[in-house]
Amino acid sequence: MKKQKTYDKKEPELEIEKAYSKKEFNLKLYRLIKALESGWDFTLQIGERRIQIPSNTRFYIEYEREDGKEEVEFSIRWREKGQ
């Protein structure tokens, strides 16, 4: 079995973006909603990276229109433990 990558605080800054099908995206959102409703932390996998999202995180919705394109971005933000 392939070992999953986890976050290492010694790593430099990192940004990952991955496109998902509607079905895959819906499943990730469903799991997030269930975790939030239950007050649990949530583990999200983006590509090969596993990310632990604490239950006390903050949520933002951003709208942007530029150069004839529109975008809605749902953000989940939290600080590293000890920060």
Secondary structure, DSSP 8 states (H G I E B T S, - for coil): ----B---TTS----------HHHHHHHHHHHHHHHHHT--EEEEETTEEEEE-TT-EEEEEEEEETTEEEEEEEEE---TT-
